[in-house]
Amino acid sequence: MRVPFARKRALGQHFLVDENIVGVAARMAELHSGDVVLEIGPGLGVLTAYLADKIRFVHAVEIDWSLAPHLHQRFGARKNVNLVFDDALQYPLDALDPAPNKFVSNLPYNVATPLVVESLDGLPTVERWCVMVQREVADRFFATPGTKSYGAVSVLVQLTAERTGFHPVARSVFRPPPNVDSALVAFRRLTSWGREFKGLKELVQAAFAHRRKTLPNSLELAGLERQRVVGALVEMGLSAEVRAEALEPGAYPRLADLLA
């Protein structure tokens, strides 16, 4: 498929052109006719078109205004497609009406992680995700403690959801082909968050901000009193020399409670 637009490197664009992989994504997302889907980065609209034919409604959020004529021509007459031209990291996605219950996207590589993390609590109506991301990002979402890939995003995603699917994606499904491998990863919500998520997220991110330091030293750099952190770890049966990557995701809410 010929791409009629020049890629904008600053936006991390790799246009999805293979409709076969769209079908795989749809199966992994477990789409139903009544679904309302949030799609970020529709690009040329290959996934958007598939979704619009299958489900109740699609919110397609695109930052690149140069794609507006093409997308309006393709979907302007579709009553079940809402085209939004804005930065998804700045736009009030929680105000979309109807509210999305699924997040299905070929995410721009440079913003994939923050978009997923912000959706965990920022989009409480989302029950399932199926996102195409860089392979190392997909691995990071559900990495196990003690591994190189395990980090703050691993903890936050795993505290919220469980993985339901994983599918490696060939570079040839994009134009231009990226220089890295990609993957589809699907997961479903287990936990709905309230106000406590903000503090928990700050704690987890601070814990992993200095991976080579012990957890008390890393959190001290974030403004927490070191001895309080040591005391909380001891109460949890952990050593004061423990590092962030050694803790299971479920240990972090307990640690947050003890430090509150």
Secondary structure, 3 states (H helix, E strand, C coil): CCCCCCCCHHHCCCEECCHHHHHHHHHHHCCCCCCEEEEECCCCCHHHHHHHHHCCEEEEEECCHHHHHHHHHHHCCCCCEEEEECCCCCCCHHHCCCCCCEEEEECCHHHHHHHHHHHHHHCCCCCEEEEEEEHHHHHHHCCCCCCCCCCHHHHHHHHHEEEEEEEEECHHHEECCCCCCEEEEEEEECCCCCCHHHHHHHHHHHHCCCCCCCHHHHHHCCCCCHHHHHHHHHHCCCCCCCCHHHCCCCHHHHHHHHHC
